[in-house]
Amino acid sequence: MRDEDLTAVLEQARKDVSPSASSISALVASEVAAQQRGRWRSRRSWTRRGVLIPIGLAVLAGTGAGTYAAYQLTIPPYVTTEPGVERVSDPVPVNYRTDAGTRIDCLAYLEFRDVTPLQRRQLNAISTDNWSGYGQRIYDGLPAPHRAVQDGPEELLSDRVTSDLYARALKEALGVEFRTSDGKPSIEGATIRCTYPDGNH
């Protein structure tokens, strides 16, 4: 199954929840992340790009004992984080059309740990900026060989997007650092998930 097909299946299976239920879910996720702090730290040096979740694994996790990982597999981007790591509730849109005409719509989710409530709100607020045309500008600035890639997110595009988002996060959420290992508020990485709305991929 292709990445975009799996995303469509998961989106159709996902039930809409009320704002109050969403708030409770976010609170539970934050509490679990807080409990996990300090248990395991890893200096990830990569961005996860549209990771596929085997259907069997998703079903198995969904029937587990209400773990944080199982919860994460039920909401976009359908990817778990490492213990203690949280993810923004609202992603940044990175949409573009390739030179060959393939439309690629991506969502970039910043991941962090050990932040204060204020810093969490500041990181979540990044998605409220005007991101119109952002993905296309990043794509258009790529060297020609990289623009020829029809899969999203192309590696260099992904690197440029995440580097830009990291810089914005560090500017917007004062006191947050990049991949620290001493319990300080930290940006840990990002997950980018893409779909092909035109179905021509």
C-alpha positions as CSV (number, residue, x, y, z in Angstrom):
1,M,0.0,0.0,0.0
2,R,1.3,3.4,-0.9
3,D,1.9,6.1,1.7
4,E,-0.9,8.3,0.5
5,D,-3.3,5.4,0.3
6,L,-2.6,4.5,3.9
7,T,-3.1,8.1,5.0
8,A,-6.5,8.2,3.3
9,V,-7.5,4.9,5.0
10,L,-6.5,6.2,8.4
11,E,-8.2,9.5,7.9
12,Q,-11.5,7.8,6.9
13,A,-11.2,5.5,10.0
14,R,-10.5,8.4,12.4
15,K,-13.6,9.5,14.2
16,D,-14.3,13.2,14.7
17,V,-14.1,14.2,18.4
18,S,-15.4,17.2,20.2
19,P,-13.2,20.1,21.2
20,S,-13.4,19.1,24.9
21,A,-12.3,15.5,24.0
22,S,-9.4,16.9,22.0
23,S,-8.4,19.0,24.9
24,I,-8.5,16.0,27.3
25,S,-6.5,13.9,24.8
26,A,-3.8,16.7,24.6
27,L,-3.7,16.9,28.4
28,V,-3.3,13.1,28.7
29,A,-0.6,13.1,26.1
30,S,1.3,15.9,27.9
31,E,1.0,14.0,31.2
32,V,2.3,10.8,29.7
33,A,5.2,12.7,28.1
34,A,6.0,14.4,31.4
35,Q,6.2,10.9,33.1
36,Q,8.5,9.7,30.4
37,R,11.0,12.6,30.7
38,G,14.5,11.5,31.5
39,R,13.8,7.8,30.9
40,W,15.4,7.7,27.4
41,R,17.1,10.3,25.4
42,S,18.4,10.0,21.9
43,R,20.0,12.7,19.7
44,R,18.2,12.1,16.5
45,S,19.9,13.6,13.5
46,W,17.2,12.9,11.0
47,T,13.7,13.9,10.0
48,R,11.2,11.1,9.6
49,R,9.6,11.5,6.2
50,G,6.2,9.9,5.6
51,V,6.9,6.8,7.7
52,L,4.6,3.9,6.7
53,I,2.8,2.1,9.5
54,P,1.9,-1.6,8.8
55,I,-1.8,-2.1,9.1
56,G,-1.3,-5.0,11.4
57,L,0.8,-2.9,13.7
58,A,-1.7,-0.1,13.7
59,V,-4.6,-2.5,14.6
60,L,-2.5,-4.2,17.3
61,A,-1.5,-0.9,18.8
62,G,-5.1,0.4,18.6
63,T,-6.3,-2.5,20.8
64,G,-3.6,-2.1,23.4
65,A,-4.0,-0.8,26.9
66,G,-4.5,2.8,26.0
67,T,-0.8,3.6,25.7
68,Y,0.6,6.9,24.4
69,A,2.0,5.2,21.4
70,A,-1.4,3.6,20.6
71,Y,-2.9,7.1,20.9
72,Q,-0.4,8.6,18.5
73,L,-1.1,5.9,15.9
74,T,-4.8,7.1,15.8
75,I,-4.0,10.8,14.9
76,P,-2.0,12.4,12.1
77,P,0.8,11.9,11.2
78,Y,0.2,8.3,12.5
79,V,3.7,8.0,13.7
80,T,4.9,7.4,17.3
81,T,7.5,9.6,19.0
82,E,10.3,8.5,21.4
83,P,9.4,8.3,25.1
84,G,9.1,11.8,26.6
85,V,8.9,13.5,23.2
86,E,5.8,15.5,22.3
87,R,4.5,16.8,18.9
88,V,2.8,20.0,18.0
89,S,-1.0,19.7,17.7
90,D,-1.2,21.7,14.5
91,P,1.3,21.1,11.7
92,V,2.8,23.5,9.2
93,P,1.5,23.0,5.6
94,V,4.2,22.5,3.0
95,N,2.4,22.3,-0.3
96,Y,3.9,22.5,-3.8
97,R,3.6,21.3,-7.4
98,T,6.7,19.8,-9.1
99,D,8.0,20.9,-12.5
100,A,6.4,17.8,-13.9
101,G,3.0,18.9,-12.5
102,T,2.7,16.5,-9.5
103,R,0.9,18.1,-6.7
104,I,2.4,17.2,-3.3
105,D,0.7,18.3,0.0
106,C,2.9,17.8,3.1
107,L,2.4,18.5,6.8
108,A,5.4,19.2,9.0
109,Y,5.1,18.4,12.7
110,L,7.8,19.8,15.1
111,E,8.7,17.5,18.0
112,F,10.0,18.6,21.4
113,R,10.5,17.6,25.0
114,D,10.7,19.2,28.5
115,V,9.0,22.4,27.5
116,T,6.9,24.7,29.8
117,P,3.2,25.2,29.1
118,L,4.0,28.7,27.7
119,Q,6.7,27.2,25.3
120,R,4.2,24.5,24.2
121,R,1.7,27.2,23.3
122,Q,4.3,29.2,21.5
123,L,5.4,26.1,19.4
124,N,1.8,25.2,18.6
125,A,1.1,28.8,17.5
126,I,3.8,28.6,14.8
127,S,1.2,26.9,12.5
128,T,-1.0,30.0,12.7
129,D,1.4,32.1,10.7
130,N,0.7,32.7,7.0
131,W,2.2,29.7,5.3
132,S,0.6,30.4,1.9
133,G,3.1,29.6,-0.9
134,Y,5.8,28.4,1.6
135,G,6.3,24.9,0.2
136,Q,6.4,26.2,-3.4
137,R,9.0,28.7,-2.5
138,I,11.2,26.0,-0.9
139,Y,10.7,23.7,-3.9
140,D,11.4,26.4,-6.5
141,G,14.7,27.2,-4.7
142,L,16.0,23.6,-5.1
143,P,18.7,22.8,-7.7
144,A,17.2,21.2,-10.9
145,P,18.1,17.6,-10.1
146,H,16.2,17.8,-6.8
147,R,13.2,19.3,-8.5
148,A,13.0,16.3,-10.7
149,V,12.1,14.1,-7.8
150,Q,8.4,13.3,-7.8
151,D,8.2,11.8,-4.3
152,G,7.5,14.0,-1.3
153,P,9.2,15.3,0.7
154,E,12.3,15.2,-1.4
155,E,15.4,14.9,0.8
156,L,16.9,18.4,0.3
157,L,13.4,20.0,0.5
158,S,12.8,18.2,3.7
159,D,16.2,19.3,5.1
160,R,15.5,23.0,4.2
161,V,12.0,22.9,5.7
162,T,13.0,21.4,9.0
163,S,16.0,23.7,9.3
164,D,13.7,26.6,8.8
165,L,11.2,25.3,11.2
166,Y,13.8,24.6,13.9
167,A,15.1,28.2,13.5
168,R,11.6,29.6,13.8
169,A,10.9,27.4,16.9
170,L,14.0,28.6,18.7
171,K,13.1,32.2,17.9
172,E,9.4,31.9,19.0
173,A,9.8,29.8,22.1
174,L,12.5,31.5,24.2
175,G,14.5,29.2,26.3
176,V,14.1,26.2,24.0
177,E,17.3,24.7,22.7
178,F,18.1,22.3,19.9
179,R,18.5,18.6,20.9
180,T,19.8,19.1,24.4
181,S,20.4,16.1,26.7
182,D,20.3,17.7,30.1
183,G,16.6,18.0,30.8
184,K,16.3,21.5,29.3
185,P,13.5,22.4,26.9
186,S,14.5,21.0,23.5
187,I,13.5,20.8,19.9
188,E,14.1,17.1,19.1
189,G,13.2,16.8,15.4
190,A,10.2,16.7,13.0
191,T,8.0,14.4,11.1
192,I,6.8,15.3,7.6
193,R,4.0,13.4,6.0
194,C,2.9,13.9,2.4
195,T,0.0,13.0,0.2
196,Y,-0.7,13.3,-3.6
197,P,-4.2,14.9,-3.9
198,D,-4.4,14.6,-7.7
199,G,-3.8,10.9,-7.5
200,N,-1.2,11.1,-10.3
201,H,1.7,9.7,-8.4
